[in-house]
Amino acid sequence: MRHNPAVANIALIPARSGSKRVPGKNIRPLAGHPVIAYSIAAALGSGCFESVVVSTDSEEYADIARRYGAEVPFLRSEAIAGDLSPDIEWVAETLRLLAEKGRRYETFSILRPTSPFRRPETIRRAYSVFERHPEADSLRAVELCKQHPGKMWVVRGDRMTPLLPLQPEGQPWHSSQYQALPKVYVQNASLEIAWTRVVEETGTIAGHDVLPFFTEGLEGFDVNREEDWREAEAIVSRDPSLLPSPG
């Protein structure tokens, strides 16, 4: 059962076919299944959604998604399936086309296929946070930065300046111990949740009032580079149960 039966939720899984860094990454096999299968399994297993919809520009990807239990009611427009196409374009198109068929939802969650270790309980935990703060526009998964931006620089010519200009007087962050620096979080690929009204009212997928969702362990692990794939395969070889079980 969903957390709140009065609210209609939809899971949106983006699976564009034109990845260049890792060709075919959204359907690349991991532990015997295309990696997208684990996001579909997590969404279906969470019990949080009326619909689990994959947005893709590929008939091949669509067939794979359907095989694992997701819907692909239409293919993504070619005009919004490029390397530089922002998420708001395909999200708005998907919600609009579904609404034209009489299918309207109060919230949507974006579950990216490259986050295979996100589990059903991860999604349920995130929705429980979101439901406690109905005044917020959205929720986004974050984790502590491994490399602190307080120690990052911008190089111009033969000089460099700190990336973050707002530093304390006296002892700048770049000359401070890590333990003395303020905590800074970076978003990861695990999940995002938002009210669909945010898309209509702000033209964005996040709005202005954003809740943090702190991922744990491997929940935010993102397989986007060859070294990520090798690490994911090593993790799964040690403990296959860390992945959701595809149907």
C-alpha positions in Angstrom: 0.0 0.0 0.0 1.1 3.6 -0.6 1.8 5.9 2.4 -1.1 8.2 1.6 -3.9 6.6 -0.4 -5.5 10.1 -1.0 -2.5 11.2 -3.1 -1.8 9.8 -6.6 2.0 9.2 -7.2 3.8 8.3 -10.4 7.4 7.0 -10.7 9.2 8.4 -13.8 12.3 6.5 -14.9 14.4 8.4 -17.6 16.2 6.1 -20.1 17.6 8.1 -23.0 19.4 5.9 -25.5 22.2 8.3 -26.6 24.7 8.2 -23.7 28.2 8.9 -25.0 30.4 8.4 -21.9 29.1 4.8 -21.4 27.1 3.7 -24.5 23.9 1.9 -23.6 24.4 2.5 -19.9 20.7 2.4 -19.0 20.3 -1.2 -20.2 23.9 -2.4 -19.6 23.8 -5.8 -17.8 24.6 -5.8 -14.0 24.3 -9.2 -12.2 22.3 -10.7 -15.1 19.8 -7.9 -15.7 19.8 -4.6 -17.5 20.5 -1.9 -14.9 17.2 -0.2 -15.5 15.5 -3.4 -14.1 16.6 -2.5 -10.6 14.9 0.9 -10.6 11.7 -0.6 -12.0 11.9 -3.3 -9.3 12.4 -0.7 -6.5 9.5 1.4 -7.7 7.1 -1.5 -8.1 8.2 -3.0 -4.8 7.9 0.2 -2.8 4.1 0.3 -3.1 4.2 4.1 -3.4 3.0 4.5 -7.0 -0.1 4.0 -9.1 2.1 4.0 -12.2 5.7 3.3 -13.0 6.5 4.9 -16.4 9.8 4.8 -18.3 10.6 7.8 -20.6 12.7 6.7 -23.5 13.3 7.5 -27.1 14.2 3.9 -28.0 11.8 1.0 -28.9 14.5 -1.4 -27.7 14.6 0.2 -24.3 10.8 0.4 -24.2 10.6 -3.4 -24.8 13.0 -4.1 -22.0 11.2 -1.8 -19.6 7.9 -3.4 -20.3 9.4 -6.9 -19.8 10.3 -5.9 -16.3 6.9 -4.5 -15.5 7.0 -0.7 -16.3 4.8 1.2 -18.7 6.0 3.0 -21.8 2.9 4.6 -23.1 4.7 6.7 -25.7 8.3 7.4 -26.8 10.1 10.6 -25.9 10.2 13.2 -28.6 13.5 13.3 -30.4 13.7 17.1 -29.8 14.1 16.5 -26.1 16.2 13.4 -26.1 19.6 15.1 -26.7 22.7 15.3 -24.5 21.8 18.8 -23.3 18.0 18.3 -22.9 17.0 19.4 -19.3 14.9 17.1 -17.2 12.0 19.6 -17.1 11.3 19.0 -20.8 10.7 15.3 -20.7 9.0 15.5 -17.3 6.5 18.2 -18.5 5.9 16.3 -21.7 5.2 13.0 -19.9 2.8 14.5 -17.4 1.0 16.5 -20.1 0.5 13.5 -22.4 -0.7 11.4 -19.5 -3.1 14.1 -18.4 -4.5 14.3 -21.9 -5.4 10.6 -21.5 -7.2 11.5 -18.2 -4.3 10.3 -16.0 -3.4 13.0 -13.5 -1.0 12.7 -10.5 -0.3 14.8 -7.5 3.3 13.9 -7.1 6.1 12.4 -9.3 9.4 10.8 -8.4 12.3 10.6 -10.7 14.3 7.3 -10.3 17.4 7.3 -12.5 18.4 3.9 -13.8 22.1 4.4 -13.0 21.3 4.1 -9.2 20.7 0.4 -8.9 21.3 0.1 -5.2 18.2 2.2 -4.3 15.8 -0.2 -2.7 12.0 -0.2 -2.2 12.5 0.9 1.4 14.6 3.8 0.3 11.7 5.1 -1.7 9.3 4.5 1.2 11.6 6.4 3.6 11.9 9.3 1.2 8.1 9.6 0.8 7.6 9.5 4.5 9.9 12.5 4.8 8.1 14.3 1.9 4.7 13.7 3.4 5.7 15.2 6.7 6.4 18.5 4.9 3.5 19.1 2.5 4.4 22.8 2.3 7.7 21.9 0.5 7.9 21.9 -3.3 10.2 18.9 -3.6 12.7 16.5 -2.0 16.1 15.6 -3.4 18.6 12.9 -2.4 21.9 14.2 -1.1 25.1 12.9 0.5 28.1 14.5 2.1 30.7 15.8 -0.4 33.8 13.7 -0.6 35.8 16.6 -1.9 34.9 19.8 0.0 34.2 22.8 -2.3 35.9 25.0 0.3 39.2 23.6 -1.0 38.4 24.1 -4.7 39.9 26.8 -6.9 39.1 28.6 -10.2 42.1 29.2 -12.4 42.3 32.3 -14.6 45.5 32.8 -16.5 48.4 32.2 -14.2 46.4 32.9 -11.0 43.7 31.2 -9.0 41.0 32.2 -6.6 38.8 30.2 -4.2 35.7 28.7 -5.8 33.6 29.8 -2.8 34.1 33.5 -2.1 32.1 33.5 1.1 34.8 32.4 3.5 35.5 33.4 7.1 37.8 36.2 7.8 41.2 35.2 9.2 41.4 31.5 8.4 40.2 30.7 4.9 38.6 27.3 4.3 41.3 26.2 1.9 43.8 26.5 4.7 41.6 24.8 7.3 41.3 21.2 8.5 38.4 19.2 7.0 36.9 18.8 10.4 36.6 22.5 10.8 34.8 23.1 7.5 30.9 23.4 7.4 29.1 20.3 6.1 28.3 20.5 2.4 26.1 18.1 0.6 25.9 17.1 -3.1 22.9 15.7 -4.8 23.1 12.1 -6.1 21.1 10.0 -8.6 19.0 8.1 -6.1 15.7 9.9 -6.3 13.7 13.2 -6.4 10.1 13.7 -5.4 8.0 16.8 -6.2 4.4 18.0 -6.5 3.3 18.0 -10.2 2.0 21.5 -9.6 5.7 22.6 -9.3 6.2 21.8 -13.0 3.2 23.9 -14.0 3.8 26.8 -11.6 7.6 27.2 -11.8 8.7 25.5 -15.0 11.2 23.4 -13.0 11.3 19.9 -11.5 12.3 21.2 -8.0 10.6 24.5 -7.3 12.1 26.7 -4.6 11.5 25.0 -1.3 13.5 21.8 -1.4 13.8 19.1 1.3 17.0 17.1 1.8 16.8 13.3 1.8 20.0 11.9 3.3 20.9 8.6 1.5 22.5 5.8 3.4 25.2 3.4 2.3 25.0 2.5 -1.4 21.6 4.2 -1.9 23.1 7.1 -3.8 25.7 5.1 -5.7 25.7 6.2 -9.4 27.1 4.0 -12.2 28.0 6.6 -14.9 31.7 5.8 -15.7 33.5 2.6 -16.5 35.2 2.6 -13.1 31.8 2.9 -11.5 30.6 -0.3 -13.3 33.7 -2.2 -12.2 33.0 -1.1 -8.6 29.3 -2.0 -8.8 30.2 -5.4 -10.2 32.7 -6.0 -7.4 30.1 -5.0 -4.8 27.4 -7.3 -6.2 29.9 -10.2 -6.5 30.4 -9.9 -2.7 26.7 -9.5 -1.8 24.0 -9.8 -4.6 21.3 -9.1 -2.0 22.2 -5.4 -2.1 20.3 -5.1 -5.4 16.5 -5.0 -5.6 15.1 -8.3 -7.0 13.7 -7.8 -10.5 10.5 -9.6 -11.3 
